[in-house]
Amino acid sequence: MKPWDLVACDVRKPARYLGPEYFPTGYRPPSPGDLKVLLAYPDLYEIGMSNTGMRILYSLLRRMPGVYVDLAFAPWMDMEKSLRDRAEPLRSRHADIPVDRFDIIGFSLQYELNYTNVLTMLDLAGIPLRAAERAEAAGPSAGDTGDSTDRISQASAGGVAHRRLPLIVGGGPCASHAEPMAPFFDCFVVGDGEEALPRLVELVRAHGDGAWQDLLLQLDALPGTYVPGVRRVGRSGRSDGAVSDTSDDGTESDRSDTSDGAMSDRSDDGTESDTSDTSDGATSDDGTESDTSGGGRFSVRCGPPVPKQSVPDLDAYLPFVEFPVPAIESVFDRVSLEIARGCQQGCRFCEAGFTYRPPRERDPAAMEEWARQTVAATGLDEISIACLSTADYSKLLPLVDRLRTAAADLDVSLAVSSLRAYGLDSTVLAVLNRGRISSLTIAPEAGSQRLRNLINKNVTRAQILEAVARIVDSGIKRVKLYFMVGLPSETEEDLLELRDLAADCARIVRSRFSGKGALAVSVSWFVPRPHTPFQWEGMLPLEEIERRLDWLRANMPRGGVELKWHNPHMSWLEAVLTRGDVRLADAIESAWSAGARFDSWDEVFRPSLWRSAFELHGIDSQAYLSPVEPGQALPWGHVKIGVDNSWLERERKRALEGQTTPPCDPFGDKFVCFRCGAGCERPATATETATATATETATATATRAPPRRLRIIYRKEGPALLLGHLDLLRQFTLIVRRSGLRLARSQGFNPRPLLYFPPPLPLGWLGLREVVDIVVQDPGSPDGLLERLASVAIPGLTLLSATLPDEAVPKASKLDVADYLVQADSPNSDAEALVRQAVEERRLPAIAVETPPRTDVAVPEDWPSDGLLLRFRWPLSSAPRIDRKLAEVLPDVLVLSVARERLVPA
């Protein structure tokens, strides 16, 4: 699809799909014989391009010989419609390969409300949605009984034809509880992917054209790989929910129940010796049960537990600068340094805090080198350090000291995310303030100390107030408080304490800034997440959530407090999909068929579609949100995350008793460990000490030459036609920074690069000789400037010249007239004469009209020689109306393309 086609179809932000990207290590197209792997992110391009996991895995696969890796993202509804209207398949981002031509498609499952986008991407690619349908496409042998185990045995004997469709793999946080999506995936990778995904890729490549079901058996034998197609689905217990105890390794000590048809003991190979149940129906070909209402609370998987994969040495997978720089600004448009993985705080509601155990840290020296290398390669102007709990990083001060020096050397800012502000060193706050951040977030999670003890939030009210005071004392005027409402045993008294805490924090903020400070209170709703001590708890009914939201809106302090809240209906759906079993797959597909897309976006989320889908399939959504007795088998029980279930039960008991558990400390000299089962090991003694101070690093400005204006003449064409004005501005700052030049900046609280553009080109218009002025520090000699800049430019921006003009030369922003070339089509043979007459009569705001061709600027090669070709000298202020004004003169004219040839003084 050509860039102009996307513009003509009124596709929102077309650069998401064809915009130019910069590859720091160069783009490598696929070679014959390569195994083709697609990393698919079921959300918008701007979000997926910010994902750290995508960057890590892309860089790893890029370095594997014989492997080609590409990216794909979920198209917004307008682009989806355009693809369907034109019968065009979904294609990869870089090589424009139809998605169904890849050997492996790996979906990053970050959030349950992206599930329907997975189905959209598969459907647009022409890939059958269900794994069972794709297995049938592989050609089952004659006499196949439909039983998955028998079918696999026949496949192993060579009874199944070769596979033609891609292997569909799921990974990311949701892979640890992905039963609702299991029928749509061939396999899941649970845990860290740095070692697991390359291992899977190598197995698929070695398997070649072997039998498909045999490949599934081999995949199921890989550590951390879960293949739904080789496991059976059974019931969690009797209809009253009673089951036998579950051991720490996740296996069931006894699953027999002859009274109601529940499953008998599992055999050594993981198959069931008896799954009959005359009371509630048969099992379908894909292993799911058509009706389990009489057989237990949940449908659960049988077989040995799937162990989560955990990478012990994160530094072994640095750096990952092969990832392309996004064409347009991404959600986190910066160099994001993952300094650690995991968290030792032990908040009882936090799934990530348990599934990413054991905590692991990266080396500060490695982080500094990573930051310097990535900034130089990408041109991004901010370094951000991030992990689940940055304040717990054991070498935070040495790291901040190193990165502050690097940021000063590289002329970039330094920011910190996921920061626990209470107990934070003043040096870090000073660095944050110098970074000119506008706000900082504190997460008390609960308003009362009773609830903070319940969730194991080891912080007091006094510490929260002290943290707010220290933040505003450092100069930060806006503070955000994050609360979770609907926690187990929450009462109105707890909500009153939340209100009072917010009021006290607001008074502190406003008192420091004479009433000009601001406090934002953000509220989300408790969702009992899998693999946490609260996985057995229930969620409030939607009606009760709405009632508590009304209470907050009515009782939150007025003046200086801004209340925001997460959509309760989204939290309801998140909880159902998070805690659901395989029976939800039919409802997910029905909701998607009815139009559910981008369910995490308020502007398009339609909960009525989901209620109708649940009703259609006889699903009581509230049944998934009710409390569960510990010991009952759960839909995610076949995944072993490393933390023992018995330990989670003990933490739940301590929570209900109001007892807290101190944070573990696997990095300190005392090595505090509570033996949760994650397998932490005592680290080597730390040698790096905290040397950071609050003193700003001095910069030598006395000998610096004054800034100079750099003028770049360039051609904007191809994929760059899809860049809007702000995206174009961003690209030029990146190009200048990648070239090694230092940008000059404006003064004030939020300095900006000094760029001067003429009025922007409308989206899709060709620019043949465009002009931009950029103020830079110490540009040196103009010799070689063009080569430096052109070597790091993006496709579609062809740099023609780079000079250092005198101050007498007007800035590019002062240019207000340009020559335009218009390609049009009109059946009127007198069209050109009519246009000339309209110019003379001033019915067209053109200064002149000529007949091409002209010798100084060539007509674009892809423009046809026939038809109407006009050249205007037109004021920039009215240029975006060229096509409309021509239509007034010639009602039957069709403007095909417009090019701005050159900009000239008035």
ABEGO torsion letter per residue (X at the ends): XBAAAAAAAGBBGAAAAABBBBBAAEBBBBBBGBBBBBBBBBBBAAAAAABAAAAAAAAAAAABBGBBBBBBBBBBAAAAAAAAAAGBBBBBAAAGBBAAABABBBBBBABAAAAAAAAAAAAAAGBBABAAAAAAAAGBBBGBAGBAAAAAAAAAAGABBBBABBBBBBBEAAAABAAAAAAABABBBBEBAAAAAAAAAAAAAAAEABBAAAAAAAAAABBGBBBAAABBBBBAEBAAGBBBBBBAAGBBABABBAAAGBBBBBBAAGBBABABBAAAEBBBAAGBBABAAAAEABBBBBEBBBBBBBBABAAAAOBBAABBBBABBBABBBBBBBABBEBAAGBAABAAAAAAOBBBBBBAAAAAAAAAAAAAAAGBABBBBBBABAAABAAAAAAAAAAAAAAAAAGBBBBBBGBBABGBBAAAAAAAAAAGBABBBBBAGBABAAAAAAAGBBBBAAAAAAAAAAAAAAGBABBBBBBBBGBBGBBAAAAAAAAAAAAAAAAAAAAAAGGABBBBBBBBBBBBBBGBAAAABBBBBAAAAAAAAAAAAAABBBEGBBBBBBBAAAAAAAAAAAABBAAAAAAAAAAAAAGBBGAABAAABBAAAAAAAAAAAGBBAAAAABBBBBGBBBAAAABBAGBBAAAAAAAAAAAAAGBBBBBBBAABAAGBBAGAGAGBBBBBBBABBBABBABBBBBBAAABBBBBBBBBBBBBBEAAAABBAAAAAAAAAAAAAAAGBBBBBBBEABBBBBBBBBBBBBBGBBBABBBBBBBBBGAEBABGAAAAAAAABBBGBBBABBBBBBAABBBAAABABBBBBBBBBBABAAAAAAAAAAAAAGABABABBBBOBBAABBBBAABBABEBBBBBBBBAAAAAAAAAAAAAABAABBBABBBBABBBBX
